[in-house]
Amino acid sequence: MKYLIFKIILCCFLFLEADVIIAQNNTTSTADSELINDARREEIQRYFGYELLLYRYLSLPYDVSVNNNQQGNFVDIGYLYLLFIPVLLLVVLKPRRWLFLLVLLYLIFLWIISTSNAFLFSLNSGKIPTELESIASYLRNNNFSDEPFSHLLAIVYTISLTLYQPLAYVGLGLSGNSDTITYPLVFTLFIGMSMVLAQSLHSFSIKKKLFVVFFWTYSFYWLVFSGGIIWYGYILLLMGILFIAILIKALKERKDIWYKPLRYAFIFFGSLWVFLAIAMRTSDIQPMMDKKYFAKAMFNPVFYDYTAGKLTKDQSLDILYADISKALKRINVEDSSLILRVGTSFSYFIDNNHKRIIEDNQLGLFHELNTKYPDKLELVDVFKASKIKYIVLDLNTASIDYTPDQSLTRKYKEILRFIVNNPYLKLLATDRVVGNRNNSGQMTYTRRVFGEEISLFGRYAIFEII
């Protein structure tokens, strides 16, 4: 029973070892002039990050906690885990000096690689990448009195970035962006930390040991396979709170002097987080948002009016999506023609959508066709021969592009070049509003995709191939 924890974890490791080797990340670097056409990289890796491959894995807990790779309410899990689990582990391990020092060094290492691949947020300057030149420029151009917290954080980042330089050199040599060694190293760390865990939980009951084993192994496999997507690990959010409670109770049982300070600190910061989260959600205040839009997105009155029978389905759709009902009726006149769909949630409103819709959210298919048939009129003939009659385009497609080479943005520009001034494409509907000058020089505004200026950016455009 002495090594029960380690044996269970080792079994989990051996069970999935073959899958891990197969699943090795094969992200490759490329010259700026070469366009990468990899939908998985553009869709999944935006959650995972684009730093060196080895550090990309190890920094995920930090990245997820502070929304480093993805911003938004839907990925915001708060600071509690990042704040309390490392501190509690160190306090629990305090009597075991060598384990304490080992974990402390490991946590310092994680702090260095995580903060060095993050960003500094400034109300005056926005997101500042954690690069020595960018941080130094911020410190030169901003007074401490204007943003004291960001200023102090910039100094901390300068320290971590300085310490990161030799680690970056080592990481580049070991992994870079593509390798066959990252997974073995990550699993070696996993086995090593599992041994530390097995040693530190010897006084726990069997139920608590099994809980910690499940939490630890699930956390690890989320780390390795989830690509940073938080909803694949939702069960860890509740388990993380329970894990913190178990560690605090362990301090109580051994009458540690840190029990009460950490217990009350957890209650205080936990309550503060709940209060801040509720305030943020109900106010719906976002960075750079105009004050007139505060608290306007808490609920949508159109849904209530439709449920109450005050609005028909078509009226509701036209309010939400700017006169889209006619376009949808046009698409649904017959249910055999195909639709190239780039983003949007319109599948629900399209008849026989499971057979008709060709999903191309990262424009991989379009890019291949456009490369083979660069003449837009010839490409129209290809679409017609393939029975593709409609194109549904998300106008915000490029907004999810976090790739260093902006590959998705470049493919999005390709489809815009295909659409503009194409005599064989008919605009059926869009919620974008653009302005063009008439013969008298006055600016007139209409719902179109292209114009002299964009008054309302919009979300979608639907075209018919004629």
SVG drawing of the C-alpha trace seen along z (x, -y; Angstrom):
<svg xmlns="http://www.w3.org/2000/svg" viewBox="-48 -67 70 69">
<polyline fill="none" stroke="black" stroke-width="0.4" points="0.0,0.0 3.0,-2.3 3.3,-3.0 -0.4,-2.7 -0.6,-6.2 2.4,-5.8 1.3,-2.4 -2.1,-3.7 -0.6,-6.7 2.0,-4.5 -0.8,-2.2 -2.6,-5.2 0.6,-6.3 1.3,-2.9 -2.2,-2.5 -2.0,-5.6 1.7,-5.6 1.2,-4.3 -1.5,-7.0 0.8,-9.7 3.6,-8.8 1.2,-8.8 -0.4,-12.1 3.0,-14.0 2.5,-17.6 3.9,-18.1 3.6,-21.8 6.3,-23.1 7.9,-26.4 7.8,-28.1 9.1,-31.0 6.9,-34.1 6.3,-33.9 4.9,-30.3 1.2,-30.1 0.5,-27.3 -2.8,-25.6 -3.5,-23.7 -7.0,-24.0 -6.1,-22.1 -3.3,-24.5 -5.5,-27.5 -8.5,-26.2 -6.9,-24.2 -3.5,-25.8 -5.0,-29.2 -6.0,-27.8 -2.6,-26.1 -0.2,-28.9 2.7,-29.3 5.7,-29.4 8.4,-26.7 6.7,-23.3 8.0,-22.0 7.1,-25.2 3.8,-25.4 2.7,-22.3 4.2,-23.3 2.8,-26.8 -0.8,-25.8 -2.0,-26.0 -0.8,-29.6 -2.1,-30.4 -5.6,-29.1 -5.8,-30.9 -4.9,-34.3 -6.5,-33.9 -3.1,-34.3 -4.0,-32.5 -7.8,-33.1 -9.8,-36.0 -13.4,-36.0 -15.9,-35.0 -16.2,-31.5 -12.6,-30.7 -12.2,-32.7 -11.5,-30.3 -10.0,-32.9 -6.9,-33.0 -7.7,-30.7 -6.0,-27.5 -2.9,-29.3 -2.7,-31.2 -3.5,-28.5 -2.5,-25.0 1.3,-25.9 1.3,-27.6 -0.5,-24.8 1.7,-22.1 4.8,-23.9 3.3,-24.2 2.2,-20.6 5.7,-19.5 7.5,-21.8 8.6,-19.0 10.2,-17.1 13.0,-19.4 14.2,-17.8 10.7,-17.5 10.0,-21.1 13.1,-22.3 12.4,-20.2 8.8,-21.4 9.9,-25.0 12.5,-24.9 9.9,-23.4 7.4,-26.1 10.0,-28.8 10.8,-27.2 7.1,-27.2 6.8,-30.8 9.7,-31.9 8.5,-30.1 4.9,-31.1 5.3,-34.8 7.9,-35.0 5.4,-33.7 2.4,-35.9 1.6,-39.5 1.4,-42.7 -1.9,-44.5 -2.0,-48.3 -5.0,-50.5 -3.0,-53.0 -1.2,-50.7 -3.4,-47.6 -1.7,-44.1 2.1,-44.4 4.0,-41.2 6.5,-40.0 9.6,-40.9 12.5,-42.8 12.3,-45.6 8.5,-46.0 8.6,-46.0 11.5,-48.5 9.6,-50.8 6.5,-50.6 8.6,-51.5 10.2,-54.5 6.9,-55.9 4.6,-55.4 4.7,-56.9 4.5,-54.8 1.8,-57.0 -0.5,-56.4 -0.4,-52.6 1.4,-51.4 0.3,-47.8 1.2,-47.4 4.5,-49.2 5.4,-46.8 4.4,-43.8 6.6,-45.1 9.5,-45.1 8.7,-41.5 8.4,-40.5 11.8,-42.0 13.3,-39.7 11.6,-36.6 12.5,-37.4 16.1,-37.8 16.0,-34.4 14.2,-33.0 17.0,-33.7 19.1,-30.5 15.9,-28.4 14.7,-29.7 18.0,-28.6 17.7,-25.1 14.0,-24.8 14.9,-25.8 17.5,-23.1 15.3,-20.4 12.0,-21.1 11.6,-24.2 8.2,-24.0 8.4,-20.4 10.2,-17.4 10.0,-13.9 11.3,-14.6 8.7,-16.9 6.3,-14.2 9.0,-12.0 10.2,-15.0 6.7,-15.9 5.9,-12.4 9.2,-12.2 8.2,-15.2 4.8,-13.7 6.3,-10.5 8.7,-12.5 5.9,-14.7 3.8,-11.6 6.6,-10.1 6.6,-13.4 2.9,-13.2 3.0,-9.6 5.5,-10.5 3.6,-13.6 0.2,-11.9 1.2,-9.0 -0.9,-10.2 -4.1,-10.7 -7.0,-8.3 -7.6,-5.9 -10.6,-8.0 -8.5,-11.2 -5.7,-9.4 -7.9,-8.1 -9.5,-11.5 -6.0,-13.1 -4.9,-10.4 -7.9,-11.1 -7.5,-14.8 -3.7,-14.6 -4.0,-12.1 -7.0,-13.9 -5.2,-17.2 -2.2,-15.7 -4.1,-14.2 -6.1,-17.4 -2.7,-19.2 -1.3,-16.9 -4.3,-16.3 -6.8,-19.2 -4.8,-21.8 -5.7,-24.4 -9.4,-24.1 -10.9,-24.8 -14.2,-23.0 -12.5,-19.7 -11.5,-20.0 -14.6,-21.4 -14.6,-18.6 -11.2,-19.9 -12.7,-23.2 -14.8,-21.6 -12.1,-19.1 -9.6,-21.8 -11.7,-23.5 -12.0,-20.1 -8.3,-19.5 -7.6,-22.9 -10.0,-22.0 -8.2,-18.6 -4.8,-20.3 -6.2,-22.9 -7.7,-20.1 -4.4,-18.3 -2.8,-21.4 -5.5,-21.4 -5.0,-17.8 -1.3,-18.3 -1.9,-21.6 0.2,-23.6 0.5,-27.4 -0.3,-28.1 -3.8,-26.5 -5.8,-29.5 -4.1,-32.1 -4.5,-30.0 -8.0,-29.0 -9.2,-32.5 -7.2,-33.7 -9.0,-31.1 -12.4,-32.1 -11.6,-35.8 -10.2,-35.4 -12.8,-32.8 -15.6,-35.2 -13.9,-38.1 -13.6,-36.0 -17.3,-35.1 -18.2,-38.8 -16.0,-40.0 -17.2,-37.3 -20.9,-38.1 -20.2,-41.9 -18.3,-41.2 -21.1,-39.0 -24.0,-41.2 -22.3,-44.5 -20.9,-42.9 -18.2,-45.5 -15.5,-44.6 -12.1,-46.4 -12.5,-49.4 -16.3,-49.1 -18.4,-52.2 -20.3,-53.0 -23.6,-53.1 -23.3,-49.3 -22.7,-48.5 -25.1,-45.8 -26.9,-45.5 -25.9,-41.9 -27.2,-40.3 -30.2,-39.0 -31.7,-39.5 -35.3,-40.8 -35.9,-39.3 -35.8,-35.8 -38.4,-36.8 -40.7,-38.4 -40.5,-35.3 -41.3,-33.0 -44.2,-35.2 -45.6,-35.1 -45.0,-38.8 -42.6,-38.1 -42.7,-35.4 -39.6,-33.3 -38.8,-35.5 -39.3,-38.7 -37.0,-37.5 -34.3,-36.4 -34.5,-39.7 -34.0,-41.6 -31.1,-39.5 -29.4,-39.1 -30.5,-42.1 -33.1,-40.9 -31.8,-37.4 -35.1,-35.6 -35.4,-36.2 -31.9,-34.7 -32.7,-31.6 -36.0,-31.1 -34.1,-31.4 -31.6,-28.7 -34.5,-26.5 -36.5,-26.6 -34.9,-23.3 -32.9,-21.1 -30.2,-19.5 -27.9,-22.4 -24.7,-22.5 -23.5,-25.4 -19.9,-26.3 -20.1,-27.5 -17.3,-29.5 -18.2,-29.9 -21.6,-31.2 -24.3,-29.3 -26.8,-29.3 -26.8,-25.5 -29.7,-25.3 -31.9,-27.3 -31.0,-25.4 -33.1,-22.5 -31.3,-19.2 -28.2,-20.9 -26.4,-17.6 -26.2,-16.7 -25.9,-20.2 -23.4,-22.1 -19.7,-21.8 -17.9,-23.2 -14.7,-25.2 -14.3,-27.3 -10.5,-27.7 -10.8,-28.0 -8.5,-25.1 -10.7,-23.7 -11.1,-27.2 -7.4,-27.8 -6.6,-24.5 -9.2,-25.3 -8.0,-28.9 -4.4,-27.7 -5.3,-25.2 -7.8,-27.6 -6.5,-31.2 -8.8,-32.7 -12.0,-33.6 -14.3,-32.8 -12.7,-29.4 -13.2,-28.8 -16.9,-29.7 -17.2,-26.9 -15.6,-24.5 -18.1,-25.4 -21.0,-25.0 -19.6,-21.6 -19.5,-20.6 -23.1,-21.7 -22.1,-24.4 -24.7,-27.1 -24.3,-29.3 -21.4,-30.7 -22.1,-31.6 -19.3,-33.7 -18.5,-34.7 -17.1,-38.3 -15.2,-37.8 -13.3,-34.7 -9.9,-36.3 -10.6,-37.5 -9.7,-34.1 -6.3,-34.1 -3.5,-34.0 -1.0,-32.3 2.4,-34.1 2.3,-34.0 -1.4,-35.1 -2.2,-32.2 -6.0,-32.3 -6.1,-36.0 -4.3,-35.5 -6.7,-32.8 -9.6,-35.1 -8.2,-37.8 -8.1,-35.3 -11.8,-34.6 -12.5,-38.4 -10.5,-38.8 -12.6,-36.1 -15.9,-37.8 -15.2,-41.4 -16.4,-42.5 -17.3,-38.9 -20.2,-39.1 -21.2,-35.5 -21.8,-36.1 -25.1,-37.7 -25.3,-39.1 -28.4,-37.7 -28.0,-39.2 -25.5,-40.8 -25.6,-42.8 -22.5,-44.9 -23.2,-48.5 -20.8,-50.4 -20.7,-53.9 -20.1,-55.1 -20.2,-58.5 -22.9,-59.3 -22.6,-61.5 -23.1,-64.6 -20.3,-63.6 -22.6,-62.7 -21.9,-59.5 -24.8,-57.0 -25.0,-53.9 -26.2,-50.4 -25.9,-46.8 -23.0,-45.6 -19.7,-43.9 -17.4,-46.3 -17.4,-50.1 -15.4,-53.3 -15.8,-53.0 -17.4,-50.5 -20.0,-52.0 -21.1,-48.7 -18.7,-45.8 -21.3,-43.1 -21.1,-39.3 -22.1,-37.5 -22.6,-37.6 -24.5,-35.1 -23.9,-34.8 -25.6,-32.9 -23.5,-31.6 -25.4,-32.5"/>
</svg>
